[in-house]
């Protein structure tokens, strides 16, 4: 219904109706937001009101942004950096740090006031038309009646013109207030931050590989060389056999270390079974029972698969360590050019990206692909991590739905 209205556009009457409806909703939500601000000192009640009010505020702003884009024939951009939800710590604080939230609230108040003024003005004009019509029916003088009739037509024409002008004005106002002031500058800043995070993540990964090689395979190979050197100079056959046996054991351990290192860079299960199979394998290793539900029309690109797999593995490791959960779930979907991974559990909650390195590491890994991480984890649970990455798919359909433990 809404999409059909937006596709066909709105005439003067439709514009008036839409303005009344969205203006009334804007005034109501403005009152709720102001009430939330007033109630902040009351045991944080106001914060809960604000957290729940932001979702409908964004829904109304999205509708108005899309409508304005249709009227002005411009493509609206989605400006939000973080999702809106009822959680205070997980959603309200990140939303209040988002400039788009303050643009929404500014538009909300301005749109509510301007819409109310416009409706009052139209009502006054229509009342004037009604009054003139009554005078025309009472006065029998044809000249007066003709003049009053012309006045009625003039007022109606002005009203219709005003409705059309206000329709265009409201669209421009919504575009001015709801769209980012400098989309290019904001995008450059986001890409700069993303590149810096990617460089840091790559440097940390290289340091990890270097440390694992130094402490693992390299140390084993040094031991092998030492044992072979001692065996070359030994005269006792039993001693030679013992040294060669030790060298053989060290070689096996070095191979195991190298396999683990390679698996940490790109797991073979990911290459062999794809993202769905790799996530199922990670869920099987989790001590908490995990329900896996994956529905992908095709496979993502290999770097994206790797990033999502390691993000899911890190999330499962974190919940196994810290959540005290009885069950967990992993859901993976692709829609609208966005790959969306949700990892949740019924544990004690309280997960905070600012309190540990695990969630920050996931966020850094996703930022390399222009992705985002949203955390919903109220005290007492449940906890849900929602990871989104814009990506295209390219391989055969993968659809898995199973429970694992």
N, C-alpha and C positions, 0 to 999 in steps of 0.2 A: 504493500500500500504506500509506504513512505517513498520507496524507490520509484514507483510509478508517478507519484506527485513530483519528485525531483526531476524525473526524465522529461515530463511534459511541461514543466514550468508552472507558474501560478499567475492567474489573471488578477485584476484589481480586487475582486471579492475574495479570491483565494489568498492573496497577499494580506488583506485585512484580517482574515480568519487566522492565518498562520501567525501574524504579528500579535493578535490578541492571545492566542494559545501559548506561544513561547514567552511573551511578555509576562503573562500570569505565572507561568512556571518559573521564570527568572525572579520575579518578586518573591514568590514562595521560598525558593532556594536561598535567596539573599537573606530573608528573615531567619531561615534555619542556620545559615552560616553565622549571622550576627548573634543569634542565640547561643551557638556553640562557643563563640569568642567570649560572650558574657559569662558563660558557665565554667570557663577554664579554672577559676579558683575553687570551684566546688568539687574537690576530691578528683580532679581530672575528668569530670563528667563532660566538660566541654570538648576535650580532645576526642572522646569517643563519638560525640555528635559530629564533629568536624570530619573524623575519619570515615563515617558512614555517609556524610553529605557529599564528599568529593566524587564518588562514583556517579550519582545522578547529575552532578554539575558537569562532569566530563561528557556524559551521554548527551545532555542538552547542547553543550558546546560543539560536540562532534556533528550533531544534526544541523546546527546553524552554520557550521563551517562548510558542510557538504552542500547545504542549500545555497549559501553565498557563492560557492564555487560554480554551481549550475547557473545562477543568475548572471554572474560576471564572466562565465565561460573560462574559468581558471581551475587548475587542478589543486585542490587543497592538500597541504602536507600534514602528516601526523606528527605533532611537535613533542609528544610526551616522552620523557626519558624513563619513567618508572610507572608501573601499573597502580591503579587506585583500588583499595580494598578496605575492609573493616579494621584490619590490624593497625594499631597505633604505631608501634615501633617499626613494623615491617613495611607499612604503606604510608602512613600520614607524614612521618618525618622526611622520607625521600620525596614525597609529593610536594611538601612545602619548600623543599630545596629546588624544585623544578620551576624554572621561569614560566613554563606554560600554565602551571596552576594559577599563578598570579594574573596572567593574562585572562584566563577563564573567569576568575573572580571579578576582575575589573569590568570585563564585558557583561557579566551577569548583572551587576548593579546598574551600569549605563543602559543596557538594553531594557531592563525592567522599568526604569524611570522614563526613558524616551517612549517606550511602548504605552505606558500609562498616559503620558501627556498627549500622545497621538490619538489614543482612543477617546480621551476627554474632548479633544478638538473635533473629532469626527462626530461624536455625540452632540456637541454644541451645534455643529452645522446642520445635522439632521433635525435637531429640535427647532432650529430656526426655520427650516423648510416646513416642518409641521405647523409652526405658528403662522407663517405666511399663508399656507394653504387654508387654514381656518379663517384668516382675515379675508381671503379671496372669496370664500364661500358665503361670508356674511355680507360683504359689500357688493351691491348690485351694479354699481357704476362699471361699465365695460372697460373704460380706460384704466381705472384702478385695477380691475381684475387682470387686464392684459399686462400691466406693469408688474403686478405681483407674480404672474405666471413666468414672465421673463426672469424675475429675481430667483424664483425657484429653480429654473433651468440653469441659471448662472451658478447658483450655490452647488447644485448637483454636479455640474461640470467641474467646478473647482475641487469638490470633494473627491471625485474620481481621479482627477489629475494629482491631487495631493496623495491619494492612496498609492498611485503608481510611483510617484517621486519618493515617498517614504519607503516603498518596497526596495527601490534601488539604493536608497540611503542606508537602510538597515543592512543590506547585503555588503555595501562598502564598509560600514561600521564594523560588521562582524569580521570581514577580511582584515581590516586595519588592526583590530584589537586581538583577534584570535590567532592570526598567523605570526610566526617568528619575525621579529623586526629585520633580522639579517640572516636568512637561512644559509647563505653561502658562508658567512663568517662562523656561524655556529657549527656548520658541517666541517669546516676546516679545523676548528678547535677540537671537535670530537675525533676526527681522523688523526690529529696530532697526538691526542691523549691515547688513542688506540695504538698508534705506531710505537709510542714510548712504552706502553704496557707490553706490546709484542716483543720489542727489543729486550726488555727486562726479563720476560718469560723465556726467550731464547737463550739469553745469557745464563739464567739460572739452570736451564736444561743442559747446556753445555758443561757447566760446573758440576752438575750431578753426574753426567756421563764420565767426565774426567775423574771425579772422585771414585765412582764405581770401578772404573778401569784400574785406577791406581791401587785401590784397596782390595780389589778382587782378582781379576784375571792377571794383571801385571805381577802381583805378589805371588800368585800360584806359579807363573812361568819362571820367575826368579828362583823359586824353590826347585822347580824342575831342573833348571840349568845348574844349580848348585849340586843337586843329587847326581846328575849325570857327570859333572866334573869330578866329584868324589869317586864315582864308580869307575871312571876312566883311569884314575891313579891307584885304585885298590888292587891288592893281590889276592885277597881271600874271596873265593867264589861265592861263599855264603853272604859276605858283606856286599859284594857286587849285586847279587840277586835282591838283597834287601833294599839297596839304594834304588835299583831300577823299579822295584815294586812301589816305593814311595814316589818316584817320579811319575809312574803310571797313575797313581791315585791323584797326585797333584794336577796332572793333565786333565783327568776327568772332572775334577772340581773347577779347573779353569774353563773348560768347555761349558759346564753348567752355569758358571758366572756370566759367560758371554751370551748364552741363550737367554738368561734372565735380562741382561742388558738390552739385547735386541728386542725381546718381548716388551720391554718398557718403552722402546722407541716406536715400534709398530707391531702390535700383537699379531701373531700368525692367524689366530681365530678371527680377527677382523678382516684379514685378506681372504680367508677361506670361506667364512660363513656370513660375512657382511655385518652391518651394524646390529641387526636384530639378534643374530646368533651370538655376537660378542657380548651384548648386554645380558642376554640369558646366561652366558657362561659366567659373567661377573656376578649376576644374582645368585647363581649356585654356590659361589664361594662366600657369600654373605651369611653370617650366622643367624641373621634375622630372616624369617620366611618372607619372600619377595614375590609379589604378583607382577608379571611382565606383560604389558599390552602394547604391541608395536604394530602400527598400520602405516606403511609407506608405499605409495604408488610406484616409486622407483628408488634406486640407491643414490645417496648424495655423493658428491665428489670425495675422493679419498682423504684430503686434509680435513674436511668437515667431519667425515665419519670418525677420524681419529680424535678430533677435539671433543666431539659429543661422547664418544666412548670413554675417554679419560675423565670427562666431567661427570658422567654417570658413575664411573668406578670410584672417583673421589667422594661423590655424594653418598654412595653406599658405605664406603669406609667410615665416613664421618658419622652416619646414623648408627652404624654398628658400635662405634666407640662411645658415643655421647648421648644417644636418644633414650636408651632403656625401652625401646619399642618392642611390641609383641608381633607386629607385622609391618610390612612396607610395600610400596607399589612404585612401579616405573611405567610411565605412559609416554609414547613417542608418536607424534603426528606431524604431518606436513600439509599446510593449507595456505593459500594466498602467498606462495613464495617464501614462507617462513617455516623452519623446522622447530618444533616446540617439544621440549623434553621436560617432563614433570617427574620429580622424585619426591615421594612423601612417606611419612611414617606416623604411627599413632602414639609416639613417645611423649616425653615430658615437655617438649617445645623449648622456647627460649633461644633458638639459634640466632646468632647475631653476626653479620659479616664483619663488624668492627671489632669483634672480640677474639677472633682467631684467624689463622692463616689459611685454613682449608677453603672456606667460602671465598676469600679474597683471591686465592689461587684459581678457583673455578672461574670467577669473574674475569680475571686477567686472561685466562685461556680463551674464553668466549670473545673477549674484546678484540682479539686478533682477527676475528671474522665478523666484526661489527655486530657481535651478539650482546645479549644482556642477561642478567641474572636477577630475578625477583624472589625475595624470601618472605614467606608468610609463616610465622612461628610464634603464635601467642603462648603465654605461659600455660602449661597444662596440655599443650598440643591441640590439634595435630600440626605437624610441620610439613610444608610443601615448598620445594625449590622449583621454580619455573624458569627454564633456560630457553631462550629464543635466538635463532640464528637465521638471517636471511640467506637462502641458498636455492640453487636449482637442483633438480634431480635428473638422473641420466641412465639408470639401469633398470632391470626387470623388477616388477612389483614384489615387495616383501611384506607379508602380513602375518604376524605371530600374535597369539594371545594365549597365555598359559600361566600357571602358577608354579613357582619354584620354591624350594626351601633351602 
